[in-house]
Amino acid sequence: MASPSPSSTLPKEEEKESSAQQSNAQPEAMARSSSTKDPPPAPSWFTPKRLLIIFCVINMINYVDRGAIASNGVNGSARSCDDKGICTSGSGIQGEFQLTNFEDGLLSSAFMVGLLVASPIFASLAKSHNPFRLIGVGLSVWTLAAAGCGSAFSFWFIAICRMLVGVGEASFISLAAPFIDDNAPASQKTAWLAMFYMCIPSGVALGYVYGGFVGGHFNWRYAFWGEALLMLPFAVFGFVVKPLQLKGFAHVESKKALTSVETVSAVNDDSEASKVDGRSLVGRDGISADDLNTPCKSVGICNIRNQFSRFAKDMKVLLVDKVYVINVLGYIAYNFVIGAYSYWGPKAGYNIYHMKSADMMFGGITIVCGILGTISGGFILDRMSATISHAFILLSGATFLGAIFCFLAFCLRSLYGFIVLFAVGELLVFATQAPVNYVCLHCVKPSLRPLSMAISTVSIHIFGDVPSSPLVGVLQDHVNNWRETALILTSILFLAAGIWFIGVFLHGVDKSNDESESQVSANAVANRKPLLDGNEDESPCEV
């Protein structure tokens, strides 16, 4: 019997391939139609102004906590004895747990560690879980941790709780600003961001008053319990209401649709794959097909590996974006000065001008100028027509003029002249808050905005206000002159203005309305699931 010729087998193979393609065509079409159709209607509870008010209140509570733990009523003082041997019992956290100043300072560091570690994690999770639900998770952690601070029985217990407070806040600071940016009117986006960030100075100031009153009239523990009660409704709100969708992220309509789309993305390399260096990249997230097909020992390991791979690729996109890098570098230099001002300002004012109430003076100037300056910066940028180039012009101009006024203020020997010039300088310097965050949100694609905000927050703390206070202390020990130290510190604002001025000449493209982000790849849709749903979906590894 003669064997079939190669030419006779080719039509059969082609027929099999065509039938396989036809079998995949229907689910592929479903996937594409589901990714390109209009987003789901907004929840019944939602209006843009209502969302802004809710987020502003949450942000205010976050910073009330920061102010409360630094207040004399909550933080308190250590036990002390005079020369005659008469001792006074300590008060607040420091007195009850008999903390040294070093241990007391560790409470602030523990909060910052939780915040900085968790911010990128929540930003990365936003690609595989609903961002609105992630805010609910973070606020729940925050509420439990704040209640734990009030119930603390030892230094290490309250230190761990402070770290968890930072973890809880991390989800909010990474994800709230993109939600506000999505829902603000086009002509008022920066103004809305300004109102959101205005809650920072006002929240800290309110925290000082709240902590002092509660700690002075009741007990420092009640301050934390009160914060937990205030935040609890918002934590519950994040779970029980229908969640909002964030632009640039897929919407899950049904688990059945997800499974079909997931299968399409895994097996249909022709529809979504592209070749880079000989490797197939599937979907918009840039996960290689080879990585997806590599067997995993467990689903958890596979998910972690894919999350890490996606995070690394997103980080590379941010680090090669010149506009983003210049913006964050200027923000680091700016925050270096602001952080040192907040810590050393009262002491410098007392030594230079012999202020009797330096704390109240610097605190009052910072609160008033912080609120007015932040709001003004947002409204001015909107009036200029909010663009990345205009934002850099405002950032560099306001910071340069503010640096001049602050520098001249420390040159004067008159206290009243110092107060006037320093107030004007701080008003100008705080006008940068809304524009700098506007650039972080608009120089990247919508799906990268949470990570953009998270990395910006991590950078300005690690390289800005965290090292600035001890470094300025070392400088003062060396020069032993507070006026010279203040002038050297203020001159760094000129560096920040110069860095932001470079951004004016960069080709800053607003990517917040990138059309490619409105069409979600099948692979991204497959990985998207509401946080409260069960594990009924198959994982990409299992497919």
N, C-alpha and C positions, 0 to 999 in steps of 0.2 A: 504494500500500500504506500503510495507516494505521500511524502510529508507536505503540508501546505507551504506554499511559497511565502516569503516575507511580505510580498505585495498584497497577498490575500488577508494577512493578519492586521495590517495597518488600518483598514477601515473599521475593523472590530474595535481596535484600541481607541480610535478616534470617537467611535460611537459611545464607548464607555465614558470617555472624558466629557463628551457633550452632555450625556445623561447626568453625570455627576454635577456638572456646572448648572444644569437646569434644576437639579434638586436643591442646590444652594442658592439659586437666584431668588426664590420667593422669600426665605428668611432674610436674605441680604437686603432685598427691597424693603421689607418691613423694618429692618434696622435703620436704613437710611431715612425712611419716612418718619420714624419715631424720633430721629435725632434732629431733623430739620423742621419739624412742625412747630407751631407756636408754643411758647411755654405755658404751663398750666395757669389757670386763673389765680389771682391772689387770694389768700385766706380771708374769711369774712371779718376777722378782727383787725385786719391790716389797713392802715392808711400811712402814707409817708411821714406825716407829722407825728402820728402816734408812735411810730417806730423810733423816731428821733428822740421823743420825750422819754420813752422807755430806756433807750440806750444811754441817754444823758443821766438819768437817775441811777442806773447801774454803775456808770463810770464815777458818779459822785460818791456812791457808797464805797467803791473800791478805794478812792483816795481819802475818804473820811477815815477809813481804817489806817491808812498810812500816817495821817496826821494824828490820830488818836494814840497810836502806840508810841509816838514821839513826844506826846504831851506830858507835862509834869504829873498830871492826875493819874495817868495810866503807867507810864514808864517809871515815874517816881524817882527816889534817890536811895543811895545805900546808907547803911547804918554808919554813924560818925561819932567821934569822941573829941572833945576839946582838950586843951592843955591841963585843965583842972580835973580831968578824968570823968567829966559829966558826958554821958552818951545819949544820943537821940536815936530812937528806932527809925529804921528806914521806912519807906513808903512805896506803894506801887509794886510793879514786877521786880524791880531791882532790889527793893527792900525785903519783900517777902521771900524771895529765893536767894537772898544774900549774894547777888551777882557782882562781880568785878566789872569795871568799865569795859574790859575786853570782852567778857561774856555778854554784856549788854549790847555791845556792838555786833556780836555774832548773830543776834536775833534779826538785825537788818540784813546781814549777809545771807542768812538762811532763806529769807524771803526772796532775795535777789537770785539765789541759786535756783530755786524752784521756778521762778519766772523765766529765767534765761534758758534753762534746759527744756522746759515744756513748750515754749513759744514755737520753735521750729517743728516740734512733734505734732502739735495741734494743726499747724499750717499744712503739714504733709497729710495728716489724716483727713483733711477737708476734701481731698481728691477721692477718697474711698468711703466717706461717711457724710451725711448731710451736715453742712456747716452750722445750721441753726440748732440742730440737736447737740452738736459739739459744744456750743455755748451753754446749753442746758447742763451738759455734763460738767463743764468747768465751774459753773455757778453752784452746782450741787457740792462739788469738792470744796469750793470756797466757803459755803455755808457751814458744812460740817467741820472744816478746819477752824473757822472763826469761833464756833461753839466750843471746839476743843481747846482753843487758847484760853477761853474763859473758865474751862474746867481743869486747866493744867495743874499738875501736882509736883512737877519738877522742872528744872531748866531744860533738860533734853526733850521732855515732852512738848513744852511750848515751842522749842526750836524746830522740832519736826512739824508741828502744826503751822508755824510761820512759813515753813518751806511749802507745805501743801496749800496755804493761802496764795503763794506765788504761782503754784501750778494752776490753781483755779482761775486766777486772773489772766493767765497766759492765753487761754482760749478766747477770752473776750477781746483783749487788745489786738489779737491777730485777725479776728474775724468781724468785729463790729464795724470798723471803718469801711471795709468793702461793701457791707450792707447799706450803710449810710450813703456811700458814693453811688450805689446803684439806684437808690430811690429818691435822692435829692433832685429838685428841679434843675434843669440844665444850666440855668442862669445863676443858680445859688449853691452850687456844689461846694465851693470853698467856704462859703459862709456857714453852711451846715456843718462842715468839718470843724470850723472854728468854734461853733457853739458846743460841739462834742468835746473838743480839747480844752475849752474854757472851764470845764468841770474839774480839771486837774488842780489849778491853783485855788479855786473856790472850795473844792473838796478837802484839800489839805488844811486850809484855814478853818473850815467848819469842823474838821477833825480835832484841831487844837482845842477849840471851844468845847466841843462835845466831850472829848476825853477829860479835859480839866473839870468840867461840871460833874460828870458822872463819877469820876474818880475821887473828886473832892467831897461830894455829898453822899455817895453810896460806897461802892467798892470798884476797883479797877476791873474786876471780872464782869461786872454788869455791862461795861462798855462793849466787850466782845459779844456777849449774849444779845445785846441790843442790835448790833450789826448783823448777826446771824438771822435774827427775826426780820429785819428789814430786807435782807436779800432772799429769804426763803420763798416769798411769792414769785419772784422772778425766776428762781431755779425751777419751781414747779411749772411756771408758764412756759419755759423752754421745752418741756416734755409733753404737756397736755394739748397745746394748741397745734393746729396744722402749721408745719414749718414753711418758712419762706425759702425760695430757691435763690442761689447766688449766681450771678451772671458768670458764664464760663464753666459752669458745672452742670452735669447731666441731671435730668429728673427721672426718677424711677416710677413707672406707671404700674407695672405688675411684675411679679416674680416670674411669671410664665414668659413674659416678653424678654426679661433679662436672660433667662436660660437660653432662649433661641439666639439672641444677639451674641451672647457669650460664645456659643458654639460656632457661629459664623466667624467671629473675630479670631477664634483659635485655628480653624481649619481653612479658611478662605484667604490664602496669602495674596491672591491677585487683587482683591478689592481694597485692602488697607496697607499692604506691605510695601516697603521701599527698600532698596539695597544701599547700605552704607558700609564701605570697607568690607564688602563680601558678606555682611550680615543682614538679615531681614529685620526691619523695624516695623512693628505693628502698632497702628494707631497714633494718635497725636502725642501721647505721653512718651513716645520714643523707646518703649520696652521692646527689646529684640525678640524675634520669634524663637531664636535659639534658646534664650533665657526662659521663655514660656514653656518650651518643650522639654527643658532639662528636668528629669525626674527629681522630686523632692522626697525627703524622708518623711515629712509630715506637712500637712496643709499650713500649719502655723509658720514653719520655717520658710515655706514658699512665699507666703504673704509678706513676711518680714523682708525677704530678699527683694521682692518686687517693689515694696515700699522704699527700701534703701536705694535701689537702682533709680527709681523715679525721683527721689529726693536729690541724688547726686546729679542727675541730668538737669533738674530745675535749678540747682545751685550754680551749675556751670553757665546756664543762661543768664542768671543775675550777675555773675561776676564778670562776664564779658560785655555787659551792657554799660557803656561809658556814662550815659546819663544817670543811671541808678548809682553807679560807683561814686561819681562826683557828688551827687546829692547826699549820699550817706557819709562821705568823707567830710564834707562841710558840716553836716549835722553832728559828727563826732567832735570836731573842734569846738563847735558852738556849745555842745552839752558839757564839754570839759570845763568851760568857763562857768556855765550856769550852775553846775553841780558844786563847784568850789565856792561860788558866791553864796549858795544856800547854806553851806556848812561853815565857812570862815567869815562871811560878810558881817554878821553881828560883832564878832570879836575884833575884826579889822576896824569897823566903825568906832567901837569903844576905845581902841588904842590910838587911833588917829585923831578923832574928834572929841574924845572923852564924853561920849553919849551916856546919859544916865539910863536910858531905856533903849539900848541898841536892838534888842530882840523885837520889841514892838515897832520900832522905827523901820527896820529892814523888812520885817514881816508885813507891815501895812503897805509899804511901797511895792513889795513883790505881789501882794494879793491884788491891789487896785490896778497896777500896771499890767499884771499878768492877764486879768480878765479883759480890760479895755484893749490892750495890745493884741491879744489873740483874736478877739472879735473883729477889730479893725483890719487886721491883716487879711482875714477871710473876705470881708466885704470889699476891700480895695482890689484884691485880685479878681473878684467877680466883675467889678466895674471896669477893670483893665481888659476884660475878656480873658477868662481863665485858659491859659495855654502853658505848656511846660517852659517855653522861652520867657514868657511874662513872669512866671513863678520865679525863675532864676534871677530875673531883673529885680523883683521885689525882695528876694532873699538877700542878694548881695548888697543892694542899696540900703535896705533897712538895717542890716547888720553893720555895714560900714558907718552909717550915720550914728547908730546906737553906740558903736565902739568909740566914736569921737566924743560923744557926750559923757559916757562913763569914764573915759580916760581923763577928760578935762575935770570931771567931778572930783576925782581922787587927787588932782593937782592943786585944787583950791584948798585954802586953809580955813575958809569960812564954812561953818556947819550948814547954814541956811543955803548958801550957794551950792554946796555939795548936794543937799537934798533935792533942789530944783533940777540940777543937771543930771543927777543920777536917775531921778524919776523919768525924765524925758528919754534918757538912754535906755532904761528898761522897757519903757513903752514901745520904743522902736525895735528893741531886740526881741520882745515877745510877739511882735507882728509876724514872725517867721513860722510860728507853729502850724498854722493851716497850710500855707504854701509848701512847706517841706514835706508834709504828708500827702498833699495833692500830687506832688511829683512821684512819690513812692507808689501811689495807686495808679497813676496814668502812664508811667513810662514802661509798664509791663502789661502782658496780656491778662485778661480777667482771671484766668485760672491760676496765675502766679501772684495775685495780689495778697492773699493771706501770708504766703511765704515771704513776699517782699516786706510786708509790715513786720513780720516776726524777726527777720534778719536785721532790719533797721533797728528794731528795739534792742536786740541782743548786742549789736555793734556799738550803739551810742552809750550803753551801760558798761560793757566790758572795756572799751577803749576811751570812754568819756568820763562820766561822773564818778565811776567806781575808783579809778586810779588818781583822779584829779585832787581829791582832798588830801590823801597822804603825800602826794608829790608837792603840793603847795605848802604843806607843813614842813617838809624837808627844805624847801626853798626859804621859808621864813627862818628856820633854824640857822641857815647859812648866812643870810643877809641881815637878819635881826632888825628889820625895818618894815613895818606893815604897809607903809605908803608905797615903798618900792615893790614889795611883793604884790600889792593890789594892781599896780601899774603894769607889771610884767604879765600878770594873769590876764588883765583886760586886753593887752595887746594881741592875745591869741584870737580875739574876735576879728581882728583885721585879717588873720589867716583864714578864718571861716568865710569871711566876705570874699576874699580872693579866690578861694576854691569854688564857691558858688558862682562867682563871676565867670569862671571858665565855662560853666554850664550854659551861659547865654550863647556861646558860639558853637555849641554842639547841636547836631541835628536831632532835636528832641521830637519824636513822633508820638502823638497820643494814641496808645494802643488799647485804650479801654473799650473801644467799639470795634475791635478787630473782628471782621466777619467770620474768620475761620473759627473763632471761639463760639460762635452761635450754632455751629454744627458740631455736635459731639461725636467723636469716633465711636465705633462699636465697642472697642476695647474699653474705653472710658465709661461707657454706659454699663457695660457688664460689671465693672468694679464698683459701681455706685449702688449703695443700699441705705435705706433709712436706719438710723442707729437703734431704733426700738424694735425693728423687725427681728424675727428669729433667724436661724441659720438654715432656712429651707433652701436658699439658693446654693447651687453648687459653686465651689471655689474655682478660679481659673486653673489651679493645679489639677483639680479633679477632672475638669473638662479635657 
